[in-house]
Amino acid sequence: CWFSSMLYCFGGAVLSGIMLAEPPIAPLSNGMSVLLASVMWYLVFYCPMDVVYSCAALPPLRLVLSGMKEVTRTWKVLGGVTQ
C-alpha cells in the first residue's frame, strides 16, 4: 500500500523520467519529499477516528491546502520547462 501511494504521489516525475530516458526512481531520491509523503500517508491511514481527514475537510484549511497545491504545481511546471 505504501509503495503504490508513493507511486501515486510521484507518478508524474516517474513517467517523465521514463520518457526522457532518465532513471525513473530519481524523484524518490529526494529524502525530504519521500519522508513528508510517508508521514502524511501514515497519518491518513493510521490516525484514529479519521482526525486528519476531518481536519483537512474543514473549509478554511481546505482553502489553504488548495493554494499550497497550486503553488507546488507551479514549481513543478517551472522545473519541467527549465530542464
N, C-alpha and C positions, 0 to 999 in steps of 0.2 A: 504494500500500500504506500509506503514511504517513497519508494523508487518511482512509482507511477506518478505520485504527486510532484516529485522533483522534475520529472519529465514534463509534466503539465506546466509547472512554473517557468521552466527554462526551455520550453519547446521551440519557440521561435529562434532562439540562439543556436540550438542544436541543429535545427533544419537548415538555417543559413550557413552553419559551419559545414554541413554535408554538401550543400550546393556550391560553396566556394572552395571546396577541397581542403578544408581546414579540419583539425581534429574536432569531432562532434562533442567531445566531453570537455572542451576548453571552457565553456561557461561554468561548468561545475568546479573549476579550479579556483574560483573566487570564494575563499572561505567564509567571508562575512555574509555574502548573499545566501550561500547554502545554509549557514548557521541560522540566519534570520528566517529563512523559509522553513527550516526544520523546527525551530521553536514555535512558529505560528502553526505549523502542522500538528505538533504535539498538543498545543493548547486547544486547538479546534476539536481534535478527536478525543482528548482525554480529560478535558476540564469538566467537572461535574455540572449537571443541570444546564448545559449549553450556555454558560455565562459569557463566553467570548462571543458567540453568535448573538446573544441578546444585547450585548453592549454595542456590537458592530451594526446592529439593525436599528439603533436609535437614529432618528433623522439628523440631528446635528453632527454626530460622529460619522454618519454615513456620508454627509456632505464633505467633511474634511478628508475622509478616506478617498472619496471620488476625485477630489482635487489633487491629492498626492499621487493617485494612479495616473492622472493625465500628465503631471509633471514628469513622472518616470517614463511614460510613453514618449514624451518629447525628447528626453535624454537618449532613449534607445534609437529613435529616428535619426537624431543628430549623429549619434555614434555610427549608424549604418551608412549615412551619407558621406561622412568624412573618411570612411575606411577605404 
